[in-house]
């Protein structure tokens, strides 16, 4: 993982505009941003090792 990571959570039922903006149609969906842009996306639950790999940007 880079020098730091920030983790956020969004209730898509309460924030439908945000879900539509990023094309979230299934929960859970993990979006990885860098420089304000989505650089990776995974749908579904991930084991810890895969989550760590996904965040190693």
N, C-alpha and C positions, 0 to 999 in steps of 0.2 A: 504494500500500500504506500502511496505517496506520503508526504510529510504529515498530512492530516486529512481527515474525512469528516463530513457532516452528514448525519442521518436524519431524514425527515419522514413523517408519516402523514398520509392524507386520506381522509374518509371520502371516498369517491361518491358516496350517496349524498353527501353534504356539499361537495365541490365538483359538480358535474362538468362545469366549464373547464376546469383544470384537467379533469380526466379526458375530456374530449380533445383539448389542446395537445395532449401528449399521446393520444390514441390508446388509452388504458381501457380495455374492455373485459379484463379478467383480473381477479384478485387471488393471490398477491401478484403484483407486477413490480419489478425492481428496475428503476431507471438510474443509470450512472451518468452524472453530468461532469463535464470538464470545460471550464471557460464559458459556462452558461449554455452549453450545447449537450444534447444527449449523445453519449459516445458508446453506450451499451445498454441492452435491455434484455431482461429475462422474465419469463412468465412462469409462475408456479413456485412452490417452496423449494429451497435449495439447502443441501447439507452445508455445514459450516465450512468445509474445505472448498467447496465450489463458490461460496459467498466470498471467502477470502481471496480466491483467485480472481473473481469478478472485480473486486475492489483494488486489485494490484495494478493500478494505472500510473 
